[in-house]
Amino acid sequence: MVKLPVYLDNNATTPVDSRVLEAMIPFFTQHFGNASSRNHAFGWEAEDAVDQARKDIADLIHASDKEIIFTSGATESNNLALKGVFEMYRDKGNHIITINTEHKAILDTCSHLEKSGAEITYLETGEDGLITIEQLEQAIRKETILVTIMYANNEIGVVQPIREIGALCAAKGILFHSDATQAVGKIPVDVIADNIHLMSFTAHKMYGPKGIGALYVRRKNPRVKVTAQMDGGGHERGMRSGTLNVPGIVGFGKAAALAKVEMQADAERLSKLRDKLETALLELEESYVNGSREHRLPHCTNMSFKYVEGEGLIMGVKDIAVSSGSACTSASLEPSYVLKNLGLDDELAHSSLRFGLSRFTTEEEIDFTINCVKTAVTRLREMSPLWEMFKEGIDLKSVKWQEH
Amino acid sequence: MAYSEKVIDHYSNPRNIGTLDKNSNTVGTGLVGAPECGDVMRLQIQVNPETGVIEDAKFKTFGCGSAIASSSLATEWLKGKSVDEALSIDNMDIVEELALPPVKIHCSVLAEDAIKAAINDYRVKQGLEPFVEDKPTHH
């Protein structure tokens, strides 16, 4: 029997692996020292644990341990990277390039910088959710100081051509930051081969705890610096002050060490399950996969079921925890900007579900999900006037709708 | 978001889903909303022209649970009412009955619009003037 509800919202957050939790527990009550306390064993134990975690995390992304700056999570890492680079390199130029399907932590930080005199270019992705190297090349100016492009998208899972982007930035002498929140721990990420100079990622998307993340800041070829955004004790090489979250860091380290060993097998198993889910749901008429199916993460898919509204659908699949691109899931009446930016019709954007699988997802859960979604879509279509019109051959675009 | 029990009941067991003959003179059809807004309601009434009583009502809705529940409730209320009585159904009655939260009030507005549109369609078919609201009564 499948335990309900089935959790398939792993792009939002993953559960903590019990092995991670086990590694963390002693650092709350036993080894509770402040990693900055240099005068006693409590401090040394904490510092040793942080050092080990830093090595494990660096190792996962082919960095060196000194290049890992701990933060509270990817949002803070993105803020520190963008604001810190802009302040540090302002005299070299004020132009930053990003893409229009980034997470709000990037887009809103960019708007903030625009108010401080930055000029931002937002590249538009194609229907597949990807940008091309030619688009990026054309956008580069002599004032460009930073390119920030996400590794993999949180809503549709598409993976950008990071290695080509990194090579181009390196050739042009421009800093390259990537928000790799969805990628690290799921697919191989190599900051050297990818020519990444700064990279944001977080523990809670890879079976670690919430509240701990990292910013990779390169030390060689080139040596990168960011202006601190918080004043204080000068921790983390002066780039991020604040007492280190030792239990969180230990958990993050353990999650990274586990990912290093298990990532490939997880990815192979999950892509088979994802494909099974997707193939079965594509048997429904007028169902679509959003974004590139070639360049994407192995464990997720975003699908639209035309003529069914997303929130109504979510209510109909209450035994599955998923998210929707529908307007109704947000306070605004706008559907997902990521899906709209792919050029999707609003109806399709409103009709989307995002499925994210995890290390703990079972085949039984996927079978249950297939059945549940198929039943709900079929039922809701029977009560959808749009489905009836579609079946009668009426072109919905020719109807004069009364907008409200 | 937590739904009220009544919304869940109407969503799970919608009353009066279906289609009436939109070409019949005694059927009024209201189609309101827009796909890009995420809500489309089609509400139909079958009126006895002798008595002016709504003898049957059907709906189909593309939308969230609250939109489905609002239109399902509307069909329940319409049956057995005279056309004139039906005009007095206010969106806030629906909000109250279904305990809709503020972000879902637009679903009830849409249901009221659908009722009025269906009545007007019927009136025009019967050679009557469409009913015009003096002022918007939406809350």
Interface residues (C-beta under 8 A of the other chain):
Chain A: Y307 V308 E309 G310 E311 G312 M315 G316 S326 A327 C328 A331 L333 P335 D345 D346 E347 H350 E382 M383 S384 P385 L386 W387 E388 L396 W401 Q402 E403 H404
Chain B: Y3 Y11 P14 I17 T19 L31 V32 G33 A34 P35 E36 C37 G38 D39 V40 M41 R42 F59 K60 T61 F62 G63 C64 G65 A67 I68 V103 H106 V109 L110 D113
